[in-house]
Amino acid sequence: MKPQTCVISKPEQMQSVGAAIREVIRDFGKCAIKFGPQQFTRSQAQNRLLWKWHGELAKHILDTQGGTFSTDDIHEYVVSKLLPKRVIDGLGEPIIVRAETKKLNTKEMTEFLNHYDGWALTTYACKFTHPDDLYWQAMGEEK
């Protein structure tokens, strides 16, 4: 049997979890249970919104300053400006390493997107679009 994961957010879900545990014990004799708070990873909606905004900032810089940057260039620049850095010892000389968005969980990514949204407005006067479907999915809020 392949291990299963379930997320319980309501007490009434406990009955079905209990039934699944009883079934495993009946079929295999033992059941290992591991539980804790749910760990979220960055969502696909957050990723799509981030790269959409990178494209909007690149276009804004082209239109207002004449600079041409790819979305990858914008990503590197924004992440280096807005996410923390750490210093590691690289064979006797320090190396500065930036954080990676792919390692942010959903909450951290939401905070990063909010920071990015405000930073782009104050730093470049670039007002990002907030397409309802994508924005609300990415930010984990209901409209």
TAVEN-V129183 format. One line per field, one symbol per residue. ss: DSSP state (H for helix, E for strand, - for the rest). psi: psi as a letter, one per 20 degrees, with the letter a starting at -180 (. if undefined). Layout:
# TAVEN-V129183
ss->???
psi->???
This chain:
# TAVEN-V129183
ss->----------HHHHHHHHHHHHHHHHHH---------------HHHHHHHHHHHHHHHHHHHHHH-----HHHHHHHHHHHH--EEEEEE--EEEEEE--HHH--HHHHHHHHHHHHHHHHHHH-------HHHHHHHH----
psi->ppqqpqppiqhiihghggggghgggghihqppppqaqppqrpqhgggggghghghhgggghghhijpoqrhgggggggghhiqqrqpqonliqqpppqrphijqagghhgggggggghghghhjkooqqmpgggghghikqq.
